[in-house]
Amino acid sequence: MGGERHSAIGQSVAHFNDISSWYVEREAASSKEAYTDPKTSASNRVVTLVLGHSRPKARSKVYERFCSICVHLRRLHNYSTLCAITAGLDNFAVRRLSATRQLVRPMYETDLRTFLELVNPQASYSLYRAALKQDGLLGNKAIPFLQVPGNTVP
C-alpha cells in the first residue's frame, strides 16, 4: 500500500521531467512570448502536480520533491528552471493549502524561502545578480532567468 503511494507521487513528478522539451517545442513566436511562456507553463505545471492530489500528505510529498529539485537546480546554477518551480510553489493556489504546508518538513520551507529571496525583484534582483557574479568568479556556467548586462552586476 505504501509503495503504491510512492509510485503515484513518483509518476506525477516524473511528468515534470519533460520541462526542457517545452523550450524546444515552442513555435516561432514573438521574442517576449518565447521568453516568458515556457516559465509560465512550467510554474503552472508545478501547481497542477501539487494540486492534483486530494490528500494533504500526498500534496506535501510532491511539494517536498519540488523543493528538493530546487536545491539541485541551485547547485547546477540553473536559475531559469529554479525561478519557474519556485513561482509554482509560491502560487496562491498552493500557498493557501495550510493542511499541506503543515505537513511539509521545515527544512524544505526554509530552502524555498531562500530561493524566493534569490529571485526576488526588490533592489533590482540584487541577490540574483550577486549569485550570477559569484558563479562567474568561480568559473561556473549558469542558466540565467534574466539577462543582466555585465555593467550592472555589482
KERO-864750 format. One record per residue (C-alpha): z, y, x. Coordinates in steps of 0.25 Angstrom, whole numbers, always signed. Layout:
<r up="Z" north="Y" east="X"/>
...
//
This chain:
<r up="+0" north="+0" east="+0"/>
<r up="+4" north="+10" east="+11"/>
<r up="-9" north="+6" east="+18"/>
<r up="-18" north="+10" east="+6"/>
<r up="-12" north="+24" east="+6"/>
<r up="-14" north="+26" east="+21"/>
<r up="-29" north="+21" east="+20"/>
<r up="-31" north="+30" east="+8"/>
<r up="-26" north="+42" east="+16"/>
<r up="-34" north="+38" east="+28"/>
<r up="-46" north="+37" east="+19"/>
<r up="-45" north="+51" east="+14"/>
<r up="-42" north="+57" east="+27"/>
<r up="-54" north="+49" east="+33"/>
<r up="-63" north="+56" east="+23"/>
<r up="-60" north="+69" east="+31"/>
<r up="-65" north="+64" east="+44"/>
<r up="-79" north="+68" east="+40"/>
<r up="-76" north="+82" east="+41"/>
<r up="-85" north="+84" east="+53"/>
<r up="-97" north="+79" east="+45"/>
<r up="-95" north="+91" east="+35"/>
<r up="-99" north="+100" east="+46"/>
<r up="-112" north="+93" east="+49"/>
<r up="-115" north="+91" east="+34"/>
<r up="-116" north="+105" east="+31"/>
<r up="-129" north="+110" east="+27"/>
<r up="-135" north="+123" east="+32"/>
<r up="-126" north="+134" east="+26"/>
<r up="-122" north="+148" east="+30"/>
<r up="-114" north="+148" east="+42"/>
<r up="-102" north="+153" east="+35"/>
<r up="-103" north="+141" east="+25"/>
<r up="-105" north="+131" east="+36"/>
<r up="-93" north="+137" east="+44"/>
<r up="-83" north="+137" east="+32"/>
<r up="-87" north="+126" east="+23"/>
<r up="-84" north="+113" east="+31"/>
<r up="-70" north="+118" east="+33"/>
<r up="-68" north="+121" east="+19"/>
<r up="-74" north="+107" east="+15"/>
<r up="-64" north="+101" east="+26"/>
<r up="-52" north="+108" east="+21"/>
<r up="-56" north="+105" east="+6"/>
<r up="-57" north="+90" east="+11"/>
<r up="-43" north="+90" east="+16"/>
<r up="-38" north="+96" east="+3"/>
<r up="-45" north="+85" east="-5"/>
<r up="-40" north="+74" east="+4"/>
<r up="-25" north="+79" east="+3"/>
<r up="-26" north="+81" east="-12"/>
<r up="-34" north="+68" east="-14"/>
<r up="-21" north="+60" east="-15"/>
<r up="-12" north="+60" east="-27"/>
<r up="+1" north="+57" east="-20"/>
<r up="+8" north="+67" east="-11"/>
<r up="+11" north="+57" east="+0"/>
<r up="-4" north="+53" east="+1"/>
<r up="-7" north="+68" east="+2"/>
<r up="+3" north="+71" east="+13"/>
<r up="-3" north="+59" east="+21"/>
<r up="-17" north="+66" east="+20"/>
<r up="-11" north="+79" east="+23"/>
<r up="-3" north="+74" east="+35"/>
<r up="-16" north="+67" east="+40"/>
<r up="-24" north="+80" east="+40"/>
<r up="-12" north="+87" east="+47"/>
<r up="-14" north="+76" east="+58"/>
<r up="-29" north="+78" east="+58"/>
<r up="-26" north="+93" east="+61"/>
<r up="-17" north="+90" east="+73"/>
<r up="-29" north="+82" east="+79"/>
<r up="-39" north="+93" east="+75"/>
<r up="-30" north="+103" east="+83"/>
<r up="-29" north="+94" east="+95"/>
<r up="-44" north="+93" east="+94"/>
<r up="-46" north="+109" east="+93"/>
<r up="-54" north="+107" east="+80"/>
<r up="-49" north="+119" east="+73"/>
<r up="-61" north="+119" east="+63"/>
<r up="-56" north="+106" east="+56"/>
<r up="-42" north="+109" east="+58"/>
<r up="-44" north="+122" east="+50"/>
<r up="-51" north="+114" east="+39"/>
<r up="-40" north="+104" east="+38"/>
<r up="-28" north="+114" east="+38"/>
<r up="-35" north="+122" east="+28"/>
<r up="-36" north="+110" east="+19"/>
<r up="-21" north="+106" east="+21"/>
<r up="-17" north="+121" east="+19"/>
<r up="-25" north="+122" east="+6"/>
<r up="-17" north="+126" east="-6"/>
<r up="-20" north="+113" east="-13"/>
<r up="-14" north="+105" east="-2"/>
<r up="-2" north="+115" east="+1"/>
<r up="+3" north="+114" east="-14"/>
<r up="+6" north="+99" east="-13"/>
<r up="+21" north="+101" east="-10"/>
<r up="+24" north="+86" east="-12"/>
<r up="+13" north="+82" east="-2"/>
<r up="+17" north="+93" east="+8"/>
<r up="+32" north="+88" east="+7"/>
<r up="+27" north="+74" east="+12"/>
<r up="+19" north="+80" east="+24"/>
<r up="+27" north="+78" east="+37"/>
<r up="+32" north="+91" east="+43"/>
<r up="+24" north="+90" east="+56"/>
<r up="+11" north="+90" east="+48"/>
<r up="+15" north="+102" east="+41"/>
<r up="+19" north="+109" east="+54"/>
<r up="+5" north="+105" east="+60"/>
<r up="-2" north="+110" east="+48"/>
<r up="+5" north="+124" east="+49"/>
<r up="+2" north="+125" east="+63"/>
<r up="-13" north="+122" east="+61"/>
<r up="-13" north="+132" east="+49"/>
<r up="-7" north="+143" east="+58"/>
<r up="-18" north="+139" east="+69"/>
<r up="-29" north="+142" east="+59"/>
<r up="-22" north="+154" east="+52"/>
<r up="-31" north="+166" east="+51"/>
<r up="-20" north="+176" east="+53"/>
<r up="-21" north="+184" east="+66"/>
<r up="-36" north="+181" east="+67"/>
<r up="-33" north="+166" east="+69"/>
<r up="-25" north="+169" east="+82"/>
<r up="-19" north="+155" east="+83"/>
<r up="-32" north="+148" east="+81"/>
<r up="-38" north="+158" east="+92"/>
<r up="-27" north="+155" east="+101"/>
<r up="-29" north="+140" east="+99"/>
<r up="-44" north="+141" east="+102"/>
<r up="-41" north="+149" east="+114"/>
<r up="-31" north="+139" east="+119"/>
<r up="-42" north="+128" east="+117"/>
<r up="-52" north="+136" east="+125"/>
<r up="-42" north="+138" east="+136"/>
<r up="-39" north="+123" east="+137"/>
<r up="-54" north="+120" east="+136"/>
<r up="-53" north="+113" east="+123"/>
<r up="-65" north="+114" east="+113"/>
<r up="-61" north="+118" east="+99"/>
<r up="-68" north="+117" east="+86"/>
<r up="-64" north="+131" east="+80"/>
<r up="-63" north="+135" east="+65"/>
<r up="-66" north="+149" east="+68"/>
<r up="-76" north="+155" east="+78"/>
<r up="-67" north="+164" east="+87"/>
<r up="-74" north="+173" east="+96"/>
<r up="-70" north="+172" east="+110"/>
<r up="-65" north="+186" east="+112"/>
<r up="-55" north="+185" east="+100"/>
<r up="-48" north="+173" east="+106"/>
<r up="-34" north="+178" east="+111"/>
//
